[in-house]
Amino acid sequence: MSAAPQPWWRETTSAARSEVDPFANLPANGVVWRYTMTSFLRWLNDITWTSEWSKYGAVDSANRPLARPVIPNSRTRF
């Protein structure tokens, strides 16, 4: 279902236009994707975990960088 015919969609897309990056604009045809919150957080957590792991500077006994664990050691699991 498209939101394009709705007046609020036209107002929102015109107010949120990017002059720097046209690919950041909402689509004029009103077709967007919605993800469940837990799916989005899982995706975001993986990106963050991957990019932050190297900052820990963890090394093995031979002083070589350790590979990133598959999942962070966390008290909370989805």
ROTOR-317626 format. One record per residue: x, y, z of N, C-alpha, C in turn. Coordinates in steps of 0.02 Angstrom, whole numbers, always signed. Layout:
<atoms>
<<X, Y, Z>, <X, Y, Z>, <X, Y, Z>>
...
</atoms>
This chain:
<atoms>
<<+42, -59, +0>, <+0, +0, +0>, <+45, +62, +0>>
<<+28, +108, -41>, <+69, +168, -49>, <+39, +227, -9>>
<<+83, +266, +20>, <+61, +326, +56>, <+60, +387, +9>>
<<+80, +379, -54>, <+86, +435, -100>, <+23, +478, -107>>
<<-37, +448, -110>, <-96, +491, -119>, <-114, +532, -56>>
<<-84, +517, +0>, <-102, +552, +62>, <-69, +621, +64>>
<<-108, +672, +85>, <-79, +739, +89>, <-19, +743, +138>>
<<-22, +706, +192>, <+33, +708, +241>, <+98, +682, +211>>
<<+93, +633, +163>, <+154, +606, +133>, <+187, +659, +88>>
<<+147, +694, +49>, <+174, +747, +6>, <+206, +802, +48>>
<<+173, +821, +103>, <+201, +872, +147>, <+267, +849, +180>>
<<+267, +786, +202>, <+327, +759, +234>, <+386, +754, +186>>
<<+373, +726, +126>, <+428, +718, +78>, <+455, +785, +54>>
<<+412, +835, +47>, <+437, +900, +24>, <+475, +935, +80>>
<<+457, +924, +143>, <+491, +956, +199>, <+557, +922, +216>>
<<+565, +859, +196>, <+624, +821, +214>, <+672, +809, +155>>
<<+670, +852, +107>, <+714, +844, +48>, <+786, +860, +65>>
<<+832, +820, +38>, <+903, +831, +47>, <+932, +861, -17>>
<<+962, +918, -11>, <+994, +950, -68>, <+1063, +920, -80>>
<<+1092, +889, -29>, <+1159, +861, -33>, <+1158, +791, -63>>
<<+1111, +749, -38>, <+1109, +679, -59>, <+1038, +659, -80>>
<<+1023, +661, -145>, <+955, +645, -167>, <+933, +574, -149>>
<<+981, +528, -138>, <+963, +460, -120>, <+938, +455, -48>>
<<+947, +508, -9>, <+924, +509, +61>, <+851, +531, +65>>
<<+822, +552, +10>, <+753, +575, +10>, <+704, +517, +17>>
<<+647, +532, +48>, <+593, +483, +49>, <+567, +474, -22>>
<<+545, +414, -40>, <+522, +403, -109>, <+456, +439, -122>>
<<+451, +471, -180>, <+390, +506, -198>, <+331, +459, -209>>
<<+346, +395, -226>, <+291, +348, -238>, <+259, +322, -174>>
<<+286, +340, -116>, <+257, +322, -52>, <+269, +251, -29>>
<<+311, +214, -64>, <+326, +145, -44>, <+387, +144, +1>>
<<+378, +123, +63>, <+432, +118, +111>, <+427, +51, +147>>
<<+482, +31, +178>, <+484, -32, +215>, <+482, -19, +289>>
<<+448, -62, +325>, <+446, -56, +398>, <+471, -122, +427>>
<<+518, -117, +473>, <+547, -176, +505>, <+524, -178, +577>>
<<+521, -238, +605>, <+505, -243, +676>, <+564, -215, +715>>
<<+550, -189, +774>, <+602, -157, +814>, <+658, -206, +831>>
<<+642, -268, +849>, <+695, -315, +867>, <+738, -332, +806>>
<<+709, -338, +747>, <+749, -351, +687>, <+796, -292, +673>>
<<+770, -232, +679>, <+811, -173, +667>, <+868, -169, +718>>
<<+853, -182, +782>, <+905, -179, +833>, <+958, -233, +823>>
<<+938, -292, +801>, <+986, -346, +786>, <+1034, -323, +731>>
<<+1005, -294, +679>, <+1045, -270, +622>, <+1093, -215, +646>>
<<+1068, -167, +684>, <+1109, -112, +707>, <+1163, -136, +755>>
<<+1146, -182, +798>, <+1195, -209, +846>, <+1253, -243, +809>>
<<+1238, -280, +756>, <+1291, -314, +719>, <+1338, -263, +686>>
<<+1309, -211, +658>, <+1351, -159, +627>, <+1395, -125, +679>>
<<+1365, -107, +735>, <+1403, -74, +788>, <+1456, -120, +816>>
<<+1439, -182, +830>, <+1486, -230, +858>, <+1545, -240, +811>>
<<+1532, -245, +747>, <+1585, -254, +697>, <+1631, -193, +695>>
<<+1602, -133, +695>, <+1644, -74, +688>, <+1681, -57, +753>>
<<+1655, -76, +810>, <+1686, -58, +874>, <+1737, -109, +898>>
<<+1734, -171, +874>, <+1777, -224, +901>, <+1851, -206, +897>>
<<+1872, -179, +841>, <+1944, -164, +833>, <+1968, -113, +884>>
<<+1924, -71, +909>, <+1943, -19, +958>, <+1963, -49, +1026>>
<<+1941, -112, +1039>, <+1960, -144, +1102>, <+2034, -162, +1103>>
<<+2063, -174, +1045>, <+2133, -191, +1041>, <+2150, -258, +1072>>
<<+2102, -305, +1070>, <+2113, -371, +1099>, <+2161, -411, +1055>>
<<+2211, -441, +1088>, <+2262, -480, +1052>, <+2269, -549, +1085>>
<<+2296, -596, +1047>, <+2309, -663, +1074>, <+2378, -664, +1106>>
<<+2400, -723, +1128>, <+2465, -729, +1162>, <+2524, -711, +1117>>
<<+2515, -714, +1051>, <+2568, -696, +1004>, <+2562, -623, +982>>
<<+2520, -585, +1017>, <+2509, -514, +1003>, <+2477, -501, +935>>
<<+2438, -549, +910>, <+2400, -539, +848>, <+2329, -519, +865>>
<<+2299, -475, +825>, <+2230, -454, +840>, <+2182, -514, +840>>
<<+2137, -515, +890>, <+2088, -568, +893>, <+2031, -553, +845>>
<<+2004, -606, +815>, <+1947, -598, +771>, <+1886, -578, +813>>
<<+1841, -543, +782>, <+1780, -521, +816>, <+1737, -582, +832>>
<<+1714, -589, +895>, <+1667, -643, +911>, <+1603, -636, +870>>
<<+1569, -691, +860>, <+1508, -689, +820>, <+1456, -643, +851>>
<<+1448, -647, +917>, <+1402, -602, +952>, <+1437, -574, +1013>>
<<+1417, -514, +1034>, <+1447, -486, +1094>, <+1426, -524, +1156>>
<<+1466, -522, +1207>, <+1448, -553, +1270>, <+1401, -505, +1306>>
<<+1338, -521, +1308>, <+1288, -475, +1333>, <+1241, -509, +1382>>
<<+1215, -471, +1427>, <+1165, -498, +1473>, <+1097, -500, +1439>>
<<+1087, -462, +1388>, <+1022, -459, +1354>, <+1026, -494, +1287>>
<<+981, -539, +1274>, <+976, -573, +1210>, <+907, -561, +1180>>
<<+904, -551, +1115>, <+839, -543, +1081>, <+812, -611, +1063>>
</atoms>
